[in-house]
Amino acid sequence: MYDIIIVGGGVIGCSIARTLSKYDKKIGLIEKNYEICQETTKANSAIVHGGYDCKPGSLKAKMNVKGNSMFPELSKDLDFTFNKIGSLVLAFSEDEMKTVEELYNRGIENKVQGLEIIDAKRVKEIEPKVSDQVVGALYCASAGVVDPFNLTYAMMENAMDNGVELFTETELIGLEKNHDGILVKTNNGDFQTKYVINAAGLYSDKIANMGGDYDFNIIPTKGVYRLFDKKKSDTINTVLFQTPTERGKGVLVTATYDGNTMIGPTSDKIGTVEDTTTESESLAIIDKLGKLSVPDLNPKNTIRVFTGVRAKPNTGDFMIYASKNMEGLVHCGGIESPGLVSAPAIAEYVEEILIENGMDTKKNPNYNPKRKGIVRISELSTEEKSEKIKENPAYGKIICRCETVSEGEIIEAIRRNAGAKTVDGVKRRVRAGMGRCQGGFCGPRVIEILARELNIDPTEVRKDLSGSKIVERHLKK
């Protein structure tokens, strides 16, 4: 018997798990994939938006602005990377400056902090690589970038430290109301619970349907990105948006949490949530639009292209509410951008809904809101490195040369709560394989370490999702 079952191991589900773990409750989180953070959360722009773009009065606006204000303290408590580098909405004509003024007024109405309209000279001071054609911009000092992977892992690790249970490869197949609450039916057995939180992302409308609610539909929308090597010629300082026009929002050019530059995304409606193909035509579009903002971007410096799919709702707003037809079921549907920055605020909003619907608030006496991240050997001083290696020699064995990642970091990434079980899971946690060679050098060693730590054969090690085995067979025993 559980008090709460959370469906979905993306940033929303994991944020909710962490927030609710402060209560004396038996809580489980079910995730259909092999690990958490394997769908929309792993492939997005990683922007902590200011909140000026959201429609005033919308749930998006409320969650965005509140979430933004939570990140400085949250990143300290949970020890993940958050860089408050600000953002610019660039205008290249006087007509576009009128749109910038509209965004400024909308931001003021939304109570966004750190907003100002600036001229071309100030734009170039903030970001020298911006096109000389720029006329002015909207500057938002409260915006930034975050490590979306370790934000999510930190939330789940902390939740598990506080007693939340994680069930991976556990897919919801049905909900049934009974006298004890809700029977959660999965491919790995059933869970009896008082409350169910639907944080299923791209599948949130399907889960809502299981509870008899048909208030929204998900329109899967994919976006293509290009990630650049850490070369000075491509490095920028902030987040660059283009002014929205009748033709669309353009694309962003952004610094990432670890110093790369990234451009994207496109916005293409697709027929299936599983479509993560990356087409050359889409790359050509983001290259062309990206150069409008930063003309010197060189696609030859690309180290990765990828596609993410976002859960765009047909309603235009986040759908967070208690089910109208199944008591105890709460939906978090249609969480598209700015969902990442909104995640901690959404978690508190769900908490409020549960309390309004009868959840008692007896506290977890052992609750600890803090978590320490994995030590990065590349960021230590010479003395600190020596001490760490003396403590654990595995930290002296460098596995990934591009990002200077040690065997000790990889082992810890695997052994932690909600630890890595795939090559990409290791990559997202400690950046082994995230550099210039994209795992060409360290990949075989990561497979070897995963096999050893998980006590499985190398042929069973996956790259990421189900069906992504890397080693087909042994050539010799």
C-alpha positions in Angstrom: 0.0 0.0 0.0 1.5 3.3 -1.1 0.4 6.8 -0.2 1.5 8.3 -3.5 2.6 6.8 -6.9 4.3 9.2 -9.3 4.2 8.3 -13.0 7.2 9.5 -15.0 10.9 9.9 -14.2 11.6 13.2 -16.0 12.4 16.5 -14.3 8.7 17.1 -13.4 8.2 13.7 -11.8 11.6 13.8 -10.0 10.9 17.3 -8.7 7.6 16.2 -7.3 9.1 13.2 -5.7 11.7 15.3 -3.9 9.2 17.9 -2.8 6.8 15.3 -1.4 9.6 13.3 0.3 9.4 15.9 3.2 6.2 14.2 4.3 5.9 10.9 6.2 4.6 9.1 3.2 5.3 5.8 1.3 6.0 7.1 -2.1 7.0 5.3 -5.3 8.0 6.6 -8.7 7.5 4.4 -11.8 9.3 5.0 -15.0 8.8 2.9 -18.1 12.4 3.3 -19.4 15.6 1.7 -18.3 16.7 4.9 -16.4 15.2 8.2 -15.4 15.9 11.3 -17.6 15.6 9.4 -20.9 13.1 11.4 -22.9 12.3 15.2 -23.1 14.4 16.0 -20.1 17.5 14.7 -21.8 17.1 16.7 -25.0 16.1 20.4 -24.6 17.5 23.9 -24.6 18.4 23.8 -20.9 17.4 27.4 -20.4 16.2 28.9 -17.1 13.8 31.3 -18.7 13.0 34.7 -17.2 9.2 34.5 -17.8 8.6 37.5 -20.0 7.3 35.4 -23.0 4.5 33.7 -21.1 0.9 35.0 -21.5 0.1 37.1 -18.4 -2.3 35.3 -16.0 -1.4 31.8 -17.4 -0.2 28.9 -15.3 2.9 29.0 -17.4 3.7 32.5 -16.4 3.1 31.8 -12.7 5.2 28.6 -12.7 8.0 30.1 -14.8 8.6 33.2 -12.7 8.3 31.3 -9.4 10.6 28.5 -10.6 13.2 31.0 -11.8 13.4 32.5 -8.4 14.0 29.1 -6.8 17.0 28.1 -8.8 19.8 29.9 -7.0 19.0 28.3 -3.7 18.0 25.0 -5.2 21.3 24.6 -7.1 23.2 25.2 -3.8 21.1 22.7 -1.8 21.3 20.0 -4.5 24.8 20.8 -5.9 24.0 21.0 -9.6 25.3 23.5 -12.2 23.2 26.7 -12.7 24.8 29.6 -14.4 22.9 32.9 -14.2 24.2 34.4 -17.5 21.2 36.4 -18.6 19.5 36.4 -21.9 19.0 38.8 -24.8 16.0 39.0 -27.2 17.7 40.5 -30.3 16.0 43.1 -32.6 17.3 43.8 -36.1 14.8 46.5 -37.1 12.7 49.2 -35.5 9.6 47.0 -36.0 11.3 44.3 -34.0 12.1 46.8 -31.3 8.3 47.4 -31.0 8.0 43.6 -30.3 10.8 43.9 -27.7 8.8 46.6 -26.0 5.8 44.4 -25.9 7.8 41.6 -24.4 9.2 44.0 -21.8 5.7 45.1 -20.8 4.5 41.5 -20.6 7.5 40.7 -18.4 6.7 43.5 -16.1 3.1 42.3 -15.8 4.4 38.8 -15.0 6.7 40.3 -12.3 9.9 39.2 -14.0 13.1 40.5 -12.3 16.1 42.1 -14.1 14.4 43.3 -17.3 15.6 46.2 -19.4 15.6 47.4 -23.0 19.1 48.1 -24.2 20.7 49.7 -27.3 23.1 48.1 -29.8 26.2 49.3 -28.0 25.2 47.6 -24.7 24.2 44.5 -26.6 27.7 44.2 -28.1 29.3 44.8 -24.6 27.3 41.9 -23.3 27.9 39.7 -26.3 30.5 40.9 -28.8 29.8 38.2 -31.3 26.3 39.3 -32.0 25.7 40.5 -35.6 26.6 44.2 -36.3 23.0 44.5 -37.7 21.5 44.4 -34.2 19.5 47.5 -33.3 18.7 46.7 -29.6 17.5 44.0 -27.3 15.5 43.0 -24.3 17.9 42.0 -21.6 16.8 39.6 -18.8 19.4 39.4 -16.0 17.5 36.7 -14.2 17.7 34.1 -17.0 20.4 31.4 -17.2 21.4 27.9 -18.2 21.3 24.7 -16.2 22.6 21.1 -16.3 19.2 19.5 -16.9 20.5 16.0 -16.4 22.1 16.5 -13.0 19.2 18.7 -11.9 16.9 15.7 -12.5 19.3 13.2 -11.0 19.8 15.4 -7.9 16.1 15.6 -7.4 15.7 11.9 -7.6 18.8 11.1 -5.5 17.6 13.4 -2.8 14.0 12.0 -2.9 15.4 8.4 -2.5 17.7 9.6 0.3 14.4 10.6 2.0 12.7 7.3 1.4 11.1 7.5 -2.1 11.3 4.2 -4.0 12.1 4.1 -7.7 10.8 1.4 -10.1 12.3 1.5 -13.6 11.2 -0.5 -16.6 7.7 -0.3 -15.1 5.1 1.0 -17.5 1.6 2.0 -16.5 -1.1 0.1 -18.3 -4.2 1.0 -16.4 -5.8 2.8 -13.5 -8.7 1.4 -11.5 -10.6 3.2 -8.8 -11.4 1.0 -5.7 -12.4 1.5 -2.1 -8.8 1.8 -1.0 -7.9 4.5 -3.5 -6.5 3.7 -6.9 -5.0 0.5 -8.3 -2.1 1.3 -10.5 -1.6 -1.5 -13.0 1.8 -2.0 -14.6 3.8 -4.5 -16.6 5.7 -5.3 -13.4 2.7 -5.9 -11.1 0.2 -3.7 -9.4 0.5 -0.8 -6.8 -2.3 0.1 -4.5 -2.2 3.8 -3.6 -4.2 6.8 -2.3 -2.9 9.3 -4.8 -1.5 9.1 -8.4 0.5 11.9 -9.9 0.5 11.9 -13.7 3.9 13.4 -14.7 4.2 11.2 -17.9 5.3 14.0 -20.2 4.7 13.0 -23.8 2.2 10.4 -22.6 0.4 12.6 -20.0 -2.8 12.8 -22.1 -3.0 9.0 -22.4 -2.7 8.7 -18.6 -5.4 11.4 -18.2 -7.6 9.3 -20.5 -7.1 6.3 -18.2 -8.6 8.4 -15.4 -11.6 9.5 -17.6 -10.2 12.9 -18.3 -10.1 14.2 -21.9 -9.3 17.9 -21.3 -6.1 18.1 -23.4 -4.2 16.4 -26.1 -0.5 16.3 -26.6 0.8 17.4 -30.0 4.3 16.0 -30.1 6.6 18.7 -31.5 10.3 18.0 -32.2 13.2 20.3 -32.3 16.6 19.8 -33.8 19.8 21.1 -32.2 23.5 21.5 -33.1 26.2 21.4 -30.4 29.6 23.0 -31.0 33.0 22.1 -29.7 34.5 24.3 -27.0 36.5 26.4 -29.4 37.0 30.1 -28.6 35.8 31.1 -32.0 32.3 29.7 -31.3 32.0 30.5 -27.6 29.4 33.0 -26.4 28.6 34.5 -23.0 24.8 34.4 -22.8 21.5 33.2 -24.2 20.5 34.8 -27.5 16.9 34.7 -28.7 15.5 36.2 -31.9 12.5 38.5 -31.8 9.3 36.6 -32.5 7.7 37.5 -35.9 4.8 36.3 -38.0 7.2 33.7 -39.4 7.9 32.3 -36.0 10.3 32.6 -33.0 13.5 32.0 -34.9 16.1 29.9 -33.1 18.3 30.5 -30.1 22.1 30.6 -29.8 23.2 29.8 -26.3 26.1 29.0 -24.1 25.5 25.7 -22.3 26.1 24.9 -18.6 29.6 23.5 -19.4 30.9 26.0 -21.9 29.8 24.7 -25.3 27.7 26.7 -27.7 24.4 25.3 -29.0 21.8 26.4 -31.6 18.2 25.3 -32.2 15.5 24.2 -32.0 13.2 23.8 -34.9 9.5 23.3 -34.1 7.9 20.6 -36.2 4.7 18.8 -35.4 5.1 15.0 -35.8 2.9 12.0 -35.8 4.6 10.0 -33.1 6.3 10.9 -29.8 9.1 8.4 -30.7 10.3 10.3 -33.8 13.7 11.7 -32.8 15.2 11.6 -36.3 17.5 14.5 -37.2 17.1 15.7 -40.8 19.7 17.7 -42.8 16.9 20.1 -43.9 16.2 21.0 -40.3 19.9 21.5 -39.6 20.1 23.8 -42.6 17.3 25.9 -41.1 18.9 26.3 -37.7 22.3 27.1 -39.3 20.8 29.8 -41.4 18.8 31.4 -38.6 21.6 31.0 -36.1 23.9 33.0 -38.3 21.5 35.9 -38.2 22.4 36.3 -34.5 26.0 35.2 -34.6 27.4 35.3 -38.2 30.8 33.6 -37.2 29.3 30.3 -36.1 31.0 27.5 -38.0 29.1 24.2 -38.4 32.4 22.5 -39.1 33.0 22.7 -35.3 30.0 20.5 -34.6 30.5 17.6 -32.2 26.8 16.5 -32.0 23.4 17.0 -33.5 20.3 15.7 -31.8 16.5 16.0 -31.6 14.2 16.4 -28.7 10.4 16.0 -28.6 8.3 18.2 -26.4 4.9 17.7 -25.0 3.0 20.6 -26.6 -0.7 20.7 -25.3 -3.5 21.8 -27.6 -4.7 24.1 -24.8 -1.7 26.4 -24.9 -1.1 26.2 -21.2 0.2 23.7 -18.6 -2.6 21.3 -17.5 -2.0 20.8 -13.8 -5.2 19.9 -11.9 -7.0 17.3 -9.9 -8.9 14.8 -12.0 -12.5 15.5 -12.5 -13.4 11.9 -12.8 -11.0 9.9 -10.6 -10.6 11.0 -7.0 -6.9 11.0 -6.0 -5.5 11.4 -9.5 -3.6 14.6 -10.3 -2.4 15.6 -13.8 0.7 17.5 -14.8 0.2 17.5 -18.5 1.4 19.6 -21.4 4.6 20.6 -19.7 6.5 22.1 -22.7 8.8 25.0 -22.4 9.3 26.7 -19.9 8.8 23.3 -18.1 12.4 22.9 -17.0 12.6 26.2 -15.1 9.0 25.6 -13.8 9.7 22.2 -12.4 10.3 23.1 -8.7 7.4 25.4 -8.8 5.1 22.8 -10.4 6.2 20.4 -7.6 5.0 22.8 -5.0 1.8 23.5 -6.9 1.0 19.7 -7.0 1.8 19.6 -3.2 -0.9 22.3 -2.7 -3.4 20.4 -4.8 -2.8 17.2 -2.8 -3.3 19.0 0.5 -6.5 20.6 -0.8 -7.7 17.1 -1.7 -7.2 15.7 1.8 -3.5 14.6 2.0 -2.3 14.9 5.6 0.8 16.9 6.2 2.7 14.9 8.8 6.4 15.6 8.2 9.1 13.1 7.5 11.3 13.3 10.7 14.4 12.4 8.8 13.9 14.7 5.8 17.2 16.2 4.5 16.8 18.7 1.6 20.5 18.7 0.7 22.6 16.5 -1.6 26.2 16.5 -2.7 27.0 16.1 -6.3 29.8 13.9 -7.8 33.2 15.5 -7.4 34.7 16.4 -10.8 38.4 15.7 -10.7 38.9 18.3 -13.5 37.7 21.1 -11.2 40.0 20.3 -8.3 43.2 22.1 -7.4 46.5 20.1 -7.6 46.4 19.6 -3.8 42.7 18.5 -3.8 43.4 16.0 -6.7 46.3 14.4 -4.8 44.1 14.1 -1.7 41.2 12.6 -3.7 43.5 10.1 -5.5 45.1 9.1 -2.2 41.6 8.5 -0.8 40.5 6.5 -3.9 43.1 5.6 -6.6 40.3 5.2 -9.2 40.1 9.0 -9.3 43.6 9.0 -10.7 42.7 6.9 -13.8 41.4 9.2 -16.5 38.9 7.4 -18.7 37.6 10.3 -20.8 40.4 12.5 -22.1 38.3 15.2 -23.7 36.4 16.0 -20.5 39.0 14.7 -18.0 36.7 12.2 -16.3 38.1 9.6 -14.0 37.1 6.0 -13.3 36.2 7.1 -9.8 33.6 9.5 -11.1 32.1 6.9 -13.4 31.9 4.3 -10.6 30.1 6.8 -8.3 27.7 7.7 -11.1 26.7 4.0 -11.4 26.6 3.2 -7.7 24.5 6.2 -6.6 20.7 6.2 -6.0 19.0 6.1 -9.4 22.5 5.4 -10.8 23.6 5.1 -14.4 22.9 1.8 -16.2 23.7 2.9 -19.7 26.6 4.5 -21.6 24.6 7.7 -22.1 23.5 7.6 -18.5 27.2 7.8 -17.5 27.7 10.6 -20.1 24.8 12.7 -18.8 26.0 12.3 -15.1 29.7 12.9 -15.4 30.3 13.9 -19.1 32.4 10.9 -20.2 31.8 10.9 -23.9 30.4 14.4 -24.0 33.6 16.0 -25.5 35.1 16.3 -28.9 35.5 12.6 -29.8 31.9 11.8 -28.4 33.1 8.6 -26.8 35.3 7.4 -29.6 38.2 6.9 -27.1 36.4 6.3 -23.7 33.4 4.4 -25.0 34.9 0.9 -24.7 36.2 1.6 -21.2 32.8 2.9 -20.1 31.2 -0.3 -21.4 33.7 -2.3 -19.5 33.1 -0.4 -16.2 29.3 -0.6 -16.6 29.5 -4.4 -17.2 31.8 -4.9 -14.1 29.8 -2.7 -11.8 26.3 -4.0 -12.9 27.6 -7.6 -13.0 26.4 -8.1 -16.6 28.0 -9.2 -19.8 29.3 -6.4 -22.1 26.8 -7.5 -24.7 24.0 -6.5 -22.3 25.2 -2.9 -21.9 22.9 -0.4 -23.6 23.8 2.9 -25.2 20.5 4.4 -23.9 17.0 3.2 -24.5 15.8 -0.4 -24.9 17.2 -2.0 -28.0 20.3 0.1 -28.1 23.0 -2.6 -27.4 26.5 -1.7 -28.5 28.4 -4.9 -28.3 26.8 -7.6 -30.5 28.8 -10.6 -29.5 32.2 -11.8 -28.3 34.8 -12.6 -31.0 36.6 -14.9 -28.6 36.3 -16.0 -25.0 
